[in-house]
Amino acid sequence: MLRNGLEPWHLLVVAIVVILLFGSKKLPEAARGLGKSMRILKSEAKAMKEESNAAEPTTVYPAAESVTATPTTEPPATAH
C-alpha cells in the first residue's frame, strides 16, 4: 500500500495547498520567523551545553603507586 511513500507529485500538491491557504505574501514572513526561531533555539542549546560543561567539577584520581592496600583480618566464620 505505502511502498513508495512520498512521491514528487505529493509534495507539489502539498505546496499548492499551503500557498492557497496562507497566500504568497505570508509565506516569506513565516519562513523568516521560523528561521529566527531556529537560530534562537540553536544558540540557547549551545549555551546550555557550554554551561553544563563548565559546571562539571574535574575529579583528580590519585596515582596507582600512592594507593596502598591494607590487609584486613576477619575471624573465620563458625558453623553452628
N, C-alpha and C positions, 0 to 999 in steps of 0.2 A: 504494500500500500504506500508507504513512505520511503521508497527505495532511494530516490534521488534527493530528497529533502528540498531545499530551496533552489529553484532554477532562476536564471536571469529574468524571465518574464514575471516571476513572482515579485522580485524586487522592484521592477518597473511599475507594477500595479500598486504596490505599497507607496512608492514615491509619488505617484499621481494622486492617490487618495490623501496623502499628507499635504501636498500642495493645495488641493481643493479645500481641505478642512481649514488649514491655517492661513492660506494666502501667501503669495510670494513675498510680500513686504515683511511679514512676521518671521519668516524662516531665518534670515540673516541675524536678526536680533536674538532669536532663540539660540542660534549657533554660537554667537558671541557670549551670551550668558552662560551657556554650557561650558565653553572654553575657559571662562574666568573661574567658574566653579571648580573645574578640574585642576586648574593651576593652584587655587587656594587649597584644595584637598591634598594635592601632592606636596606643597610646601609645609603644610601642617603635619603630615605624616613624616616627612623628613625631619622636622623639628622635634617631634616626639621621639623618633628613633635616636637622634643625637642626644637628646636629654636623658633617655634611658641608658645609653652607653656611658655617658658622663657620670651618672649617678651610681653605677655599679662599683663597689669597692674592689680594689685589687688585693687578692689574697697572696701572701708570701708564704710558701711552704719551706720548712727547714730542710737543709741538705741531708741526704741519707746517712752520711758519716756521723753527723751530730746526734742522731737519734739512737739511743741505747735501749735495749730491751732488758727489763729486769725480770728474772725468773720468779715465778710465784710458786709457792708450795702449798698445796691443798691437802688436807688429810684424806686418806683413802676412804672411799665410800664403804660403809659396812652394811652387810646384808642382815636382816633380822629374821 
